[in-house]
């Protein structure tokens, strides 16, 4: 079965940006694009009631994905585009659609004048439950935003891609996460920047505040762990330029700061079976809300 890149569409500006990003990603992967518009159940009288201009809600729900697909076909000739309109609760339907997808792309509203997302309950629920990678794209995201400026300093999609940014926990360097990040860099013809943030173990905390030697010892250990985690991947992808950054302090802060210069941010979500339910993890949660570039969340064990 050929997987497709799936984009969730609800008619909002952020979901339209997600569809356009998904179309570009589908071209990079040489895969078809499927646009999914979830119909939320409404009473029949409400569905047939006229809206502004005489159009009914049913007319609107049928028009939105059709027009979106037509626009994508015009902007991306040769890309195979299909639409689907299942009924149900958006979070549940989209998580189910993701099961057979190469990846699922959703929109998140930008937070006004500051970099970042407003990730709604649907997006967070899908990220927490989907087994396949989920990408969050801000409203207003343009192709040129993911590329270096041209020689004149003007943003241009014709210029090389910015680096792919990977947030890596060296305690759990999962192959699925690393494979996704390296593959994304290969497809974009760009480099991979790997950021690992660390804090000293609790039993070091008080004693290290004035102990430079102890701090340097832990720092060296963390740097070595990052190098060792990446060593087999450097060998597997010898043509990819890899930059390693092991930094003291909050991993989320370091990744968010580095996202300004990235084409894509890749973070992991550990799949945990807990009686309290699924969760995303505080680093991934923070990156989702504040990163300045599209964020791919890759589920792994």
C-alpha positions, 0 to 999 in steps of 0.5 A: 500500500502506498502511504500518502501525506494527509492534511487536515482542513477545517477552512481556517487560515492555519489549516490552509497553510498546513495543506500547502505545506503538506503539498510541498512535502508530498512532492519531496517524498513523491507521494500523493496528498490526501486532504481530510475535512471532518464533518462534525455531526449537526442536526439536518435542519441546521445543515440545510439552513442558509448561511450568509449569501444563501449557502447552506452549511452542507454546501460550505462543507462540500465546497471547502475541500473541493476548492482547496484541492483545486488550488493545490492542483494548480500550484503543484501540477503533477501532484496527485490530490484526493479529498475525503470527508468523514464524519465524527469528532475531528481529533478521533477521525484525524488520529485514525486517518494518521494510522495509514499516512506517511505523516499527518499535517495540521495547522496551528494559529500563530500567536500574534506578533511573537513566534509560536503556535496556539495549539488547540485541543484537537491538535494536542489530542492528535499528537498525543494519540497518533502513531505516525508523525504529525507536523504542526504548521503555523498560519501564514507559513510560506515556502520561503520561510523554510529557505535561506535568503537569496544573495540579495537577502530576500526570502526565496523558495529558490534558495537552499533550505535552512537546516533541519533541527533535531531535539535529541535526548541521548538517554533515548536516542530512538531510531525512528526519530533519528531516521525521520530527521536524517531523511528530512535533511536528505530530501531537503538537501540541507544539513542537520543540526542536533541540539541536546539540552541537559541539566545535572543530576539532582545529587550534583546540583548543590555541589556543582554551583561552584565546582567548575571541574565537576560541571566540566566533567558532566558537560564532557560526558553529555557531549560524548553521549551525543557524539556516540548516539549520532556516530552510526547515523553519520556513517549511514548518511555520510553526505549529510553535514551534522552539527552537534550541540550539547548545551547546559540548561533547558532543552526546550529553550535551546530548541525554541531558540534554534528553531528561528534558523530551521526549516523543520523542527523534529521532536519525539514523543515516547509512547507510554501506556499509563492508567492516567492516559497519554501525554506529550512530554514537557519539552515537546509540549513547549516546542509545539507552542513556541517554535518558529518553524513547522514542528514534526512530532515523531512517536517512538518507544 
